[in-house]
Amino acid sequence: MNRVLVDDALRTTLGELRSQVEFYDQSGRVLGYFIPTDSNSESIRNWVRSRISDEELERRAQESGGLTTAEVLKKLHELDPE
């Protein structure tokens, strides 16, 4: 996982956030989302559900293929052997 160091200026801007935040650039393009570590897991589930329809989740569940956990772990280790 990549990390971004938050400097004091950004930390001041973020304040004491208690909910999810959408980051976007000056053109309006979404850069990503910030979910504070004190957010509860139900809040995170609700956030995900708001972005992926039940139909899309069902379609993905019906797809064949994929990787086993062992295969995923092996690929991750190959990317970052430390």
N, CA, C and O atoms as a Tinker XYZ file with bonds, in Angstrom:
   328  protein
     1  N      0.832000   -1.171000    0.000000    73     2
     2  CA     0.000000    0.000000    0.000000    64     1     3
     3  C      0.879000    1.238000    0.000000    63     2     4     5
     4  O      1.869000    1.310000    0.729000    81     3
     5  N      0.517000    2.194000   -0.809000    73     3     6
     6  CA     1.229000    3.462000   -0.823000    64     5     7
     7  C      0.778000    4.325000    0.347000    63     6     8     9
     8  O     -0.331000    4.167000    0.859000    81     7
     9  N      1.644000    5.232000    0.761000    73     7    10
    10  CA     1.330000    6.127000    1.864000    64     9    11
    11  C      1.562000    7.563000    1.436000    63    10    12    13
    12  O      2.423000    7.839000    0.601000    81    11
    13  N      0.800000    8.468000    2.005000    73    11    14
    14  CA     0.958000    9.893000    1.772000    64    13    15
    15  C      1.133000   10.555000    3.130000    63    14    16    17
    16  O      0.305000   10.384000    4.025000    81    15
    17  N      2.205000   11.306000    3.278000    73    15    18
    18  CA     2.456000   12.040000    4.510000    64    17    19
    19  C      1.611000   13.308000    4.509000    63    18    20    21
    20  O      1.694000   14.120000    3.588000    81    19
    21  N      0.806000   13.469000    5.542000    73    19    22
    22  CA    -0.033000   14.656000    5.668000    64    21    23
    23  C      0.733000   15.693000    6.466000    63    22    24    25
    24  O      1.048000   15.481000    7.637000    81    23
    25  N      1.030000   16.815000    5.827000    73    23    26
    26  CA     1.762000   17.868000    6.532000    64    25    27
    27  C      0.803000   18.665000    7.423000    63    26    28    29
    28  O     -0.411000   18.467000    7.380000    81    27
    29  N      1.360000   19.552000    8.214000    73    27    30
    30  CA     0.550000   20.318000    9.165000    64    29    31
    31  C     -0.519000   21.158000    8.469000    63    30    32    33
    32  O     -1.622000   21.312000    8.993000    81    31
    33  N     -0.204000   21.701000    7.296000    73    31    34
    34  CA    -1.173000   22.533000    6.583000    64    33    35
    35  C     -2.398000   21.715000    6.166000    63    34    36    37
    36  O     -3.535000   22.152000    6.347000    81    35
    37  N     -2.158000   20.523000    5.607000    73    35    38
    38  CA    -3.283000   19.678000    5.206000    64    37    39
    39  C     -4.038000   19.187000    6.430000    63    38    40    41
    40  O     -5.267000   19.123000    6.421000    81    39
    41  N     -3.315000   18.843000    7.471000    73    39    42
    42  CA    -3.956000   18.379000    8.702000    64    41    43
    43  C     -4.886000   19.452000    9.250000    63    42    44    45
    44  O     -5.984000   19.144000    9.714000    81    43
    45  N     -4.457000   20.708000    9.200000    73    43    46
    46  CA    -5.298000   21.815000    9.648000    64    45    47
    47  C     -6.539000   21.926000    8.767000    63    46    48    49
    48  O     -7.642000   22.156000    9.263000    81    47
    49  N     -6.353000   21.760000    7.460000    73    47    50
    50  CA    -7.479000   21.820000    6.524000    64    49    51
    51  C     -8.476000   20.700000    6.796000    63    50    52    53
    52  O     -9.688000   20.913000    6.764000    81    51
    53  N     -7.959000   19.514000    7.061000    73    51    54
    54  CA    -8.840000   18.370000    7.304000    64    53    55
    55  C     -9.579000   18.490000    8.634000    63    54    56    57
    56  O    -10.698000   17.999000    8.785000    81    55
    57  N     -8.934000   19.149000    9.592000    73    55    58
    58  CA    -9.574000   19.315000   10.890000    64    57    59
    59  C     -9.829000   17.974000   11.566000    63    58    60    61
    60  O     -9.091000   17.010000   11.365000    81    59
    61  N    -10.831000   17.934000   12.329000    73    59    62
    62  CA   -11.200000   16.717000   13.051000    64    61    63
    63  C    -12.349000   16.028000   12.330000    63    62    64    65
    64  O    -13.458000   15.946000   12.857000    81    63
    65  N    -12.088000   15.539000   11.138000    73    63    66
    66  CA   -13.129000   14.905000   10.325000    64    65    67
    67  C    -13.663000   13.648000   10.993000    63    66    68    69
    68  O    -12.906000   12.858000   11.557000    81    67
    69  N    -14.957000   13.477000   10.921000    73    67    70
    70  CA   -15.609000   12.311000   11.503000    64    69    71
    71  C    -16.340000   11.473000   10.453000    63    70    72    73
    72  O    -16.918000   10.433000   10.768000    81    71
    73  N    -16.308000   11.943000    9.194000    73    71    74
    74  CA   -16.990000   11.207000    8.141000    64    73    75
    75  C    -16.127000   11.187000    6.885000    63    74    76    77
    76  O    -15.070000   11.815000    6.834000    81    75
    77  N    -16.590000   10.460000    5.879000    73    75    78
    78  CA   -15.834000   10.289000    4.646000    64    77    79
    79  C    -15.715000   11.620000    3.903000    63    78    80    81
    80  O    -16.591000   12.481000    3.987000    81    79
    81  N    -14.607000   11.760000    3.175000    73    79    82
    82  CA   -14.343000   12.971000    2.409000    64    81    83
    83  C    -13.939000   12.570000    0.999000    63    82    84    85
    84  O    -13.180000   11.622000    0.799000    81    83
    85  N    -14.463000   13.312000    0.020000    73    83    86
    86  CA   -14.092000   13.092000   -1.373000    64    85    87
    87  C    -13.052000   14.143000   -1.752000    63    86    88    89
    88  O    -13.262000   15.338000   -1.540000    81    87
    89  N    -11.939000   13.696000   -2.310000    73    87    90
    90  CA   -10.899000   14.606000   -2.785000    64    89    91
    91  C    -11.037000   14.752000   -4.297000    63    90    92    93
    92  O    -11.187000   13.762000   -5.013000    81    91
    93  N    -10.986000   15.999000   -4.780000    73    91    94
    94  CA   -11.063000   16.241000   -6.212000    64    93    95
    95  C    -10.135000   17.386000   -6.591000    63    94    96    97
    96  O     -9.752000   18.202000   -5.753000    81    95
    97  N     -9.780000   17.428000   -7.883000    73    95    98
    98  CA    -8.879000   18.485000   -8.337000    64    97    99
    99  C     -9.692000   19.692000   -8.810000    63    98   100   101
   100  O    -10.921000   19.693000   -8.736000    81    99
   101  N     -8.995000   20.714000   -9.295000    73    99   102
   102  CA    -9.657000   21.960000   -9.681000    64   101   103
   103  C    -10.608000   21.797000  -10.868000    63   102   104   105
   104  O    -11.499000   22.622000  -11.072000    81   103
   105  N    -10.413000   20.727000  -11.652000    73   103   106
   106  CA   -11.316000   20.493000  -12.789000    64   105   107
   107  C    -12.554000   19.699000  -12.381000    63   106   108   109
   108  O    -13.454000   19.493000  -13.194000    81   107
   109  N    -12.602000   19.250000  -11.120000    73   107   110
   110  CA   -13.750000   18.483000  -10.642000    64   109   111
   111  C    -13.563000   16.978000  -10.723000    63   110   112   113
   112  O    -14.469000   16.225000  -10.364000    81   111
   113  N    -12.403000   16.526000  -11.188000    73   111   114
   114  CA   -12.122000   15.091000  -11.303000    64   113   115
   115  C    -11.850000   14.524000   -9.907000    63   114   116   117
   116  O    -11.034000   15.056000   -9.154000    81   115
   117  N    -12.554000   13.430000   -9.577000    73   115   118
   118  CA   -12.364000   12.799000   -8.273000    64   117   119
   119  C    -10.990000   12.137000   -8.225000    63   118   120   121
   120  O    -10.628000   11.358000   -9.106000    81   119
   121  N    -10.238000   12.461000   -7.183000    73   119   122
   122  CA    -8.914000   11.877000   -6.984000    64   121   123
   123  C     -8.967000   10.661000   -6.069000    63   122   124   125
   124  O     -8.196000    9.716000   -6.236000    81   123
   125  N     -9.872000   10.687000   -5.112000    73   123   126
   126  CA    -9.972000    9.572000   -4.185000    64   125   127
   127  C    -10.844000    9.931000   -3.002000    63   126   128   129
   128  O    -11.476000   10.987000   -2.962000    81   127
   129  N    -10.861000    9.030000   -2.047000    73   127   130
   130  CA   -11.703000    9.188000   -0.877000    64   129   131
   131  C    -10.878000    8.991000    0.380000    63   130   132   133
   132  O     -9.930000    8.206000    0.399000    81   131
   133  N    -11.241000    9.703000    1.414000    73   131   134
   134  CA   -10.594000    9.576000    2.711000    64   133   135
   135  C    -11.640000    9.094000    3.700000    63   134   136   137
   136  O    -12.709000    9.691000    3.827000    81   135
   137  N    -11.328000    8.013000    4.399000    73   135   138
   138  CA   -12.219000    7.494000    5.427000    64   137   139
   139  C    -11.449000    7.521000    6.738000    63   138   140   141
   140  O    -10.487000    6.770000    6.900000    81   139
   141  N    -11.857000    8.380000    7.688000    73   139   142
   142  CA   -11.126000    8.472000    8.955000    64   141   143
   143  C    -11.075000    7.124000    9.667000    63   142   144   145
   144  O    -12.000000    6.319000    9.564000    81   143
   145  N     -9.994000    6.892000   10.383000    73   143   146
   146  CA    -9.831000    5.609000   11.066000    64   145   147
   147  C    -10.860000    5.399000   12.160000    63   146   148   149
   148  O    -11.103000    4.259000   12.558000    81   147
   149  N    -11.471000    6.463000   12.658000    73   147   150
   150  CA   -12.478000    6.278000   13.696000    64   149   151
   151  C    -13.876000    6.037000   13.124000    63   150   152   153
   152  O    -14.838000    5.929000   13.884000    81   151
   153  N    -14.004000    5.951000   11.781000    73   151   154
   154  CA   -15.291000    5.616000   11.173000    64   153   155
   155  C    -15.644000    4.179000   11.525000    63   154   156   157
   156  O    -14.779000    3.303000   11.542000    81   155
   157  N    -16.910000    3.945000   11.802000    73   155   158
   158  CA   -17.298000    2.566000   12.119000    64   157   159
   159  C    -17.518000    1.771000   10.842000    63   158   160   161
   160  O    -17.721000    2.349000    9.774000    81   159
   161  N    -17.478000    0.470000   10.947000    73   159   162
   162  CA   -17.550000   -0.374000    9.761000    64   161   163
   163  C    -18.904000   -0.278000    9.067000    63   162   164   165
   164  O    -18.968000   -0.455000    7.851000    81   163
   165  N    -19.982000   -0.007000    9.785000    73   163   166
   166  CA   -21.285000    0.150000    9.133000    64   165   167
   167  C    -21.277000    1.378000    8.233000    63   166   168   169
   168  O    -21.852000    1.364000    7.145000    81   167
   169  N    -20.629000    2.429000    8.686000    73   167   170
   170  CA   -20.509000    3.631000    7.884000    64   169   171
   171  C    -19.761000    3.337000    6.587000    63   170   172   173
   172  O    -20.139000    3.823000    5.521000    81   171
   173  N    -18.712000    2.551000    6.681000    73   171   174
   174  CA   -17.925000    2.187000    5.485000    64   173   175
   175  C    -18.771000    1.328000    4.547000    63   174   176   177
   176  O    -18.769000    1.548000    3.335000    81   175
   177  N    -19.496000    0.348000    5.100000    73   175   178
   178  CA   -20.368000   -0.489000    4.254000    64   177   179
   179  C    -21.407000    0.366000    3.533000    63   178   180   181
   180  O    -21.662000    0.161000    2.346000    81   179
   181  N    -22.002000    1.312000    4.236000    73   179   182
   182  CA   -23.000000    2.186000    3.616000    64   181   183
   183  C    -22.381000    3.020000    2.506000    63   182   184   185
   184  O    -23.006000    3.244000    1.469000    81   183
   185  N    -21.155000    3.480000    2.722000    73   183   186
   186  CA   -20.464000    4.262000    1.704000    64   185   187
   187  C    -20.230000    3.418000    0.449000    63   186   188   189
   188  O    -20.463000    3.884000   -0.667000    81   187
   189  N    -19.772000    2.185000    0.632000    73   187   190
   190  CA   -19.539000    1.298000   -0.511000    64   189   191
   191  C    -20.843000    1.014000   -1.233000    63   190   192   193
   192  O    -20.906000    1.088000   -2.460000    81   191
   193  N    -21.887000    0.689000   -0.476000    73   191   194
   194  CA   -23.189000    0.392000   -1.088000    64   193   195
   195  C    -23.720000    1.565000   -1.901000    63   194   196   197
   196  O    -24.420000    1.368000   -2.894000    81   195
   197  N    -23.392000    2.777000   -1.487000    73   195   198
   198  CA   -23.888000    3.945000   -2.220000    64   197   199
   199  C    -23.194000    4.111000   -3.565000    63   198   200   201
   200  O    -23.655000    4.890000   -4.400000    81   199
   201  N    -22.106000    3.402000   -3.790000    73   199   202
   202  CA   -21.356000    3.545000   -5.023000    64   201   203
   203  C    -21.433000    2.321000   -5.941000    63   202   204   205
   204  O    -21.073000    2.403000   -7.116000    81   203
   205  N    -21.898000    1.201000   -5.414000    73   203   206
   206  CA   -22.021000   -0.019000   -6.212000    64   205   207
   207  C    -23.429000   -0.561000   -6.012000    63   206   208   209
   208  O    -23.836000   -0.839000   -4.884000    81   207
   209  N    -24.173000   -0.713000   -7.104000    73   207   210
   210  CA   -25.557000   -1.179000   -7.003000    64   209   211
   211  C    -25.609000   -2.656000   -6.606000    63   210   212   213
   212  O    -24.647000   -3.399000   -6.800000    81   211
   213  N    -26.744000   -3.062000   -6.050000    73   211   214
   214  CA   -26.948000   -4.470000   -5.703000    64   213   215
   215  C    -26.829000   -5.346000   -6.948000    63   214   216   217
   216  O    -26.311000   -6.461000   -6.887000    81   215
   217  N    -27.312000   -4.833000   -8.069000    73   215   218
   218  CA   -27.241000   -5.595000   -9.321000    64   217   219
   219  C    -25.786000   -5.825000   -9.736000    63   218   220   221
   220  O    -25.429000   -6.910000  -10.195000    81   219
   221  N    -24.954000   -4.798000   -9.571000    73   219   222
   222  CA   -23.535000   -4.933000   -9.930000    64   221   223
   223  C    -22.841000   -5.915000   -8.996000    63   222   224   225
   224  O    -22.022000   -6.719000   -9.441000    81   223
   225  N    -23.156000   -5.857000   -7.716000    73   223   226
   226  CA   -22.567000   -6.818000   -6.772000    64   225   227
   227  C    -22.974000   -8.246000   -7.130000    63   226   228   229
   228  O    -22.150000   -9.159000   -7.079000    81   227
   229  N    -24.233000   -8.437000   -7.489000    73   227   230
   230  CA   -24.711000   -9.775000   -7.872000    64   229   231
   231  C    -24.025000  -10.245000   -9.147000    63   230   232   233
   232  O    -23.631000  -11.407000   -9.249000    81   231
   233  N    -23.879000   -9.341000  -10.130000    73   231   234
   234  CA   -23.198000   -9.698000  -11.381000    64   233   235
   235  C    -21.772000  -10.153000  -11.102000    63   234   236   237
   236  O    -21.307000  -11.149000  -11.656000    81   235
   237  N    -21.081000   -9.408000  -10.233000    73   235   238
   238  CA   -19.706000   -9.766000   -9.898000    64   237   239
   239  C    -19.640000  -11.101000   -9.165000    63   238   240   241
   240  O    -18.708000  -11.878000   -9.372000    81   239
   241  N    -20.616000  -11.368000   -8.317000    73   239   242
   242  CA   -20.634000  -12.633000   -7.574000    64   241   243
   243  C    -20.815000  -13.825000   -8.515000    63   242   244   245
   244  O    -20.349000  -14.925000   -8.219000    81   243
   245  N    -21.491000  -13.610000   -9.647000    73   243   246
   246  CA   -21.753000  -14.682000  -10.599000    64   245   247
   247  C    -20.613000  -14.918000  -11.583000    63   246   248   249
   248  O    -20.608000  -15.920000  -12.298000    81   247
   249  N    -19.641000  -13.997000  -11.625000    73   247   250
   250  CA   -18.524000  -14.150000  -12.556000    64   249   251
   251  C    -17.684000  -15.363000  -12.177000    63   250   252   253
   252  O    -17.480000  -15.663000  -11.001000    81   251
   253  N    -17.208000  -16.042000  -13.197000    73   251   254
   254  CA   -16.307000  -17.160000  -12.937000    64   253   255
   255  C    -14.865000  -16.667000  -12.972000    63   254   256   257
   256  O    -14.586000  -15.538000  -13.374000    81   255
   257  N    -13.971000  -17.525000  -12.549000    73   255   258
   258  CA   -12.560000  -17.161000  -12.578000    64   257   259
   259  C    -12.123000  -16.550000  -11.267000    63   258   260   261
   260  O    -12.722000  -16.788000  -10.218000    81   259
   261  N    -11.082000  -15.769000  -11.342000    73   259   262
   262  CA   -10.554000  -15.155000  -10.133000    64   261   263
   263  C     -9.335000  -15.904000   -9.627000    63   262   264   265
   264  O     -8.831000  -16.814000  -10.285000    81   263
   265  N     -8.878000  -15.517000   -8.471000    73   263   266
   266  CA    -7.693000  -16.116000   -7.873000    64   265   267
   267  C     -8.007000  -16.633000   -6.477000    63   266   268   269
   268  O     -8.891000  -16.113000   -5.796000    81   267
   269  N     -7.297000  -17.630000   -6.069000    73   267   270
   270  CA    -7.418000  -18.100000   -4.693000    64   269   271
   271  C     -6.669000  -17.130000   -3.785000    63   270   272   273
   272  O     -5.884000  -16.306000   -4.253000    81   271
   273  N     -6.917000  -17.235000   -2.501000    73   271   274
   274  CA    -6.199000  -16.398000   -1.537000    64   273   275
   275  C     -4.698000  -16.614000   -1.655000    63   274   276   277
   276  O     -3.929000  -15.653000   -1.624000    81   275
   277  N     -4.282000  -17.846000   -1.786000    73   275   278
   278  CA    -2.853000  -18.158000   -1.902000    64   277   279
   279  C     -2.250000  -17.495000   -3.141000    63   278   280   281
   280  O     -1.134000  -16.979000   -3.087000    81   279
   281  N     -2.985000  -17.507000   -4.255000    73   279   282
   282  CA    -2.486000  -16.885000   -5.483000    64   281   283
   283  C     -2.369000  -15.363000   -5.315000    63   282   284   285
   284  O     -1.399000  -14.760000   -5.773000    81   283
   285  N     -3.348000  -14.756000   -4.667000    73   283   286
   286  CA    -3.297000  -13.310000   -4.421000    64   285   287
   287  C     -2.108000  -12.973000   -3.536000    63   286   288   289
   288  O     -1.368000  -12.034000   -3.830000    81   287
   289  N     -1.912000  -13.716000   -2.467000    73   287   290
   290  CA    -0.792000  -13.462000   -1.566000    64   289   291
   291  C      0.545000  -13.608000   -2.282000    63   290   292   293
   292  O      1.464000  -12.820000   -2.057000    81   291
   293  N      0.652000  -14.613000   -3.143000    73   291   294
   294  CA     1.883000  -14.813000   -3.901000    64   293   295
   295  C      2.160000  -13.609000   -4.807000    63   294   296   297
   296  O      3.288000  -13.122000   -4.868000    81   295
   297  N      1.117000  -13.128000   -5.519000    73   295   298
   298  CA     1.288000  -11.968000   -6.397000    64   297   299
   299  C      1.661000  -10.715000   -5.602000    63   298   300   301
   300  O      2.503000   -9.930000   -6.038000    81   299
   301  N      1.043000  -10.530000   -4.449000    73   299   302
   302  CA     1.370000   -9.378000   -3.615000    64   301   303
   303  C      2.816000   -9.451000   -3.134000    63   302   304   305
   304  O      3.513000   -8.437000   -3.098000    81   303
   305  N      3.261000  -10.635000   -2.770000    73   303   306
   306  CA     4.634000  -10.806000   -2.313000    64   305   307
   307  C      5.616000  -10.504000   -3.452000    63   306   308   309
   308  O      6.681000   -9.932000   -3.220000    81   307
   309  N      5.259000  -10.882000   -4.660000    73   307   310
   310  CA     6.118000  -10.607000   -5.804000    64   309   311
   311  C      6.236000   -9.101000   -6.055000    63   310   312   313
   312  O      7.280000   -8.630000   -6.508000    81   311
   313  N      5.165000   -8.338000   -5.761000    73   311   314
   314  CA     5.189000   -6.891000   -5.943000    64   313   315
   315  C      6.032000   -6.192000   -4.871000    63   314   316   317
   316  O      6.725000   -5.215000   -5.154000    81   315
   317  N      5.964000   -6.703000   -3.649000    73   315   318
   318  CA     6.658000   -6.100000   -2.523000    64   317   319
   319  C      7.231000   -7.203000   -1.643000    63   318   320   321
   320  O      6.607000   -7.583000   -0.652000    81   319
   321  N      8.414000   -7.730000   -1.987000    73   319   322
   322  CA     8.956000   -8.889000   -1.285000    64   321   323
   323  C      9.336000   -8.662000    0.168000    63   322   324   325
   324  O      9.672000   -9.621000    0.862000    81   323
   325  N      9.295000   -7.435000    0.650000    73   323   326
   326  CA     9.681000   -7.171000    2.041000    64   325   327
   327  C      8.653000   -7.603000    3.004000    63   326   328
   328  O      8.834000   -7.447000    4.212000    81   327
